[in-house]
Amino acid sequence: MKYKYPNIESERARSGMSRRQLAAALGINRETYFDWLEGKYPVPYCFCLKMADMFNCNVDYLLAVNTNEASEKWKRYKRLAYV
């Protein structure tokens, strides 16, 4: 299955946690975790921070945000906004 946030799932597996264990550690149910992975609902920021701390990584990595791409989009937006 293709997930919207593959790095969350990768880090969970790398840490040796089951999906049920991660959901319990976050205080959510397993269905909510799957809804996040599948992109049905956005992952609340407080949970992004918790997972980043648990997996010793940053939120951008967990959410697979390409910071270079985001930076370029912002530059284009600023150029258009001030024309």
C-alpha positions in Angstrom: 0.0 0.0 0.0 1.3 3.5 -0.8 1.1 5.9 2.1 1.1 9.7 2.0 3.6 9.8 4.8 6.0 6.8 4.1 8.7 8.1 6.4 6.5 7.8 9.5 5.9 4.2 8.7 9.6 3.6 7.9 10.7 5.1 11.2 8.0 3.1 13.1 9.3 -0.1 11.5 13.0 0.9 12.1 12.3 1.4 15.8 10.8 -2.0 16.1 7.4 -0.8 17.2 4.2 -2.3 15.9 1.5 0.0 14.6 -0.6 -0.8 17.7 2.4 0.1 20.0 3.0 3.5 18.2 -0.7 4.3 18.3 -0.8 3.5 22.0 2.4 5.6 22.7 0.7 8.5 20.9 -2.6 8.0 22.8 -4.6 7.4 19.6 -6.3 4.3 18.1 -4.8 2.3 15.3 -7.5 3.4 12.8 -6.5 7.1 13.4 -2.9 6.2 12.6 -3.9 4.5 9.4 -6.1 7.5 8.4 -3.1 9.8 8.8 -0.8 7.5 6.8 -3.4 7.3 4.0 -3.9 11.0 4.0 -7.5 11.0 5.0 -6.8 13.5 7.7 -3.7 15.7 8.4 -1.4 14.6 11.2 -1.9 17.2 14.0 1.3 19.1 14.7 1.5 18.0 18.3 1.7 14.4 17.2 4.3 15.3 14.5 6.4 16.7 17.3 5.9 13.6 19.5 6.9 11.3 16.7 9.9 13.4 15.7 11.1 13.2 19.3 10.4 9.5 19.6 12.3 8.7 16.3 15.0 11.4 16.8 14.3 13.1 13.5 12.6 16.3 12.3 9.0 16.9 11.3 9.9 17.8 7.7 11.5 14.4 7.3 8.5 12.6 8.8 6.1 14.4 6.6 8.4 14.0 3.5 8.5 17.7 3.0 11.0 18.8 0.4 12.3 22.0 1.9 14.0 23.1 -1.3 10.8 22.7 -3.3 8.8 24.5 -0.6 11.3 27.3 -0.6 11.1 27.7 -4.4 7.3 27.8 -4.2 7.5 30.5 -1.6 9.9 32.6 -3.7 7.6 32.3 -6.7 4.6 33.3 -4.5 6.5 36.4 -3.2 7.4 37.4 -6.7 3.8 37.2 -7.9 2.4 38.9 -4.8 4.6 42.0 -5.2 4.2 42.5 -9.0 
